[in-house]
Amino acid sequence: MRICEVSAAGYRSLRAIRFPVGPLTVFVGANGVGKTNLYRALQLLQASAAGTLARELASEGGMESALWAGKRMKNKPARIKLSVGFGGRDGGEGQAEFDYVVEAGLVQQYQIEVGLPTPMGAAFLLEPQIKEERLTWHDGRRAVALLERKGPSAFARTEDGKRERLGVDLLASETALGAMRDPGRFRH
């Protein structure tokens, strides 16, 4: 599957952006407009899949450095929201795959929300914590959650469609996707 769409919100200078990704995507713009932050958002998505998101955020200065730099709404938690959409086939003959995805809907999507810990809920004051995580399969107009996580517990669908607990309590800074021990058991 190919990446067709990426979105990021609440990350550094990216208040909220959603953009298509083709076989060759180039970011062009003046210095200081956020090109590097787009690239870094892609790296954070990759780190989520690899189970190294907390380490990746720590390497860039922690949550305090990674959160959106603009004004925030009061009583609204500070969160970084990232998602990536995958397409099921190549658009072919000059038609961008993103056009196909817009018409037919995303085939699969991975989303993650990272936020600050609740007081006394983390080992370190500004440790990144996974608030929500979801891997979704879109079958026409119907979306099926293949992987869902809220808090320390996560559920995945088995090959026969049953929703089962992953069987491990996740650390607040650990992604469910990266912690899957037997991914062959959970497929669609």
Secondary structure, 3 states (H helix, E strand, C coil): CEEEEEEEEEECCEEEEEEECCCCCCCCCCCCCCHHHHHHHHHHHHHHHHCCHHHHHHHCCCHHHHECCCCCCCCCCCEEEEEEEEECCCCCCCCCHHHHHHHHCCCEEEEEEEECCCCCCCCCCCCCEEEEEEEEEEECCEEEEEEEEECCEEEEECCCCCEEECCCCCCCCCCHHHHCCCHHHCCC
